[in-house]
Amino acid sequence: MVQELMRMQELMRIWPTMGQRLDVGRAKAYELVKSGQIKAVKLSDKSYRVTPAALQEYVERLEAEAENGDAA
């Protein structure tokens, strides 16, 4: 099942891939996932991945907050 999901959609490693795309450090990248701000897929006890869609959703939410003058 996991292999099928990986074929269907690129799954990014939280670090370094997601962190680099957001230009944040390792601790911040994991904090965003742990806090639920970015949704992640759990592959095993110690392995999580982020979908491009989840990353895009997070960025769009930040953009909307910035347009509305909300604190990010």
Helices and strands as residue ranges (DSSP letters): H 2-8, E 12-13, I 14-18, H 19-22, H 26-34, E 41-44, E 47-50, H 52-68
